[in-house]
């Protein structure tokens, strides 16, 4: 199987063509791995700054859900996989927030 070269992509249409090209070459994993990386960065960043893992899950979930919505609107997340990824990101945001609500406060 031959992959399309970067010269076959019309980059004058905007920057969103580069991630779409990378997603095509990697078989649909680039955008998913990008969202996972953003999630991990936000969770670990919040955890190491506040020492609150549940808060990190909530912040990471909302950051990834926002990025997934932006990717979906710009056309980077497409088809059934895009819908599934967007749904998982929204569920992660809601689950992180629910974890904050059920967390017991320490005196």
PETA-V602754 format. One record per residue. N is the residue number from 1. PHI is phi in degrees with one decimal (* if undefined). BURIAL is I if it has 24 or more other C-alpha atoms within 12 Angstrom, else O. Layout:
n;phi;burial
N;PHI;BURIAL
N;PHI;BURIAL
This chain:
n;phi;burial
1;*;O
2;-97.1;O
3;-96.6;O
4;-68.6;O
5;-84.7;O
6;-66.0;O
7;-73.5;O
8;-82.4;O
9;-95.3;O
10;-83.3;O
11;-76.3;O
12;-74.6;O
13;-78.5;O
14;135.4;O
15;-67.2;O
16;-64.8;O
17;-72.7;O
18;-65.7;I
19;-63.6;I
20;-65.4;I
21;-63.1;I
22;-62.8;I
23;-66.6;I
24;-67.1;O
25;-68.3;O
26;-88.7;O
27;77.3;O
28;93.7;O
29;-97.7;O
30;-64.2;O
31;-65.0;I
32;-64.6;I
33;-68.5;O
34;-64.4;O
35;-65.8;I
36;-64.3;I
37;-64.4;O
38;-61.6;I
39;-61.6;I
40;-64.2;I
41;-62.6;O
42;-68.3;I
43;-64.8;I
44;-68.9;O
45;-63.4;O
46;-68.6;O
47;-63.1;O
48;-74.4;O
49;-89.2;O
50;-115.8;O
51;56.2;O
52;-133.2;O
53;-70.2;I
54;-64.8;I
55;-64.0;I
56;-63.0;I
57;-62.8;I
58;-66.5;I
59;-64.5;I
60;-63.2;I
61;-63.7;I
62;-69.8;I
63;-64.9;I
64;-71.4;I
65;-62.9;I
66;-63.7;O
67;-64.9;I
68;-65.1;I
69;-65.2;I
70;-63.6;O
71;-65.1;I
72;-67.2;I
73;-66.3;O
74;-80.4;O
75;93.7;O
76;-78.4;I
77;-98.5;I
78;-127.0;I
79;72.8;O
80;-66.9;O
81;-63.3;O
82;-62.2;I
83;-65.8;O
84;-65.3;O
85;-63.8;I
86;-61.7;I
87;-64.0;O
88;-63.7;O
89;-65.5;I
90;-68.0;I
91;-63.8;O
92;-63.2;I
93;-66.5;I
94;-67.9;I
95;-66.4;I
96;-64.1;I
97;-69.4;O
98;-64.3;O
99;-62.4;O
100;-69.5;O
101;-72.5;O
102;-93.4;O
103;-67.4;O
104;-79.4;O
105;-79.4;O
106;-92.3;O
107;-70.0;O
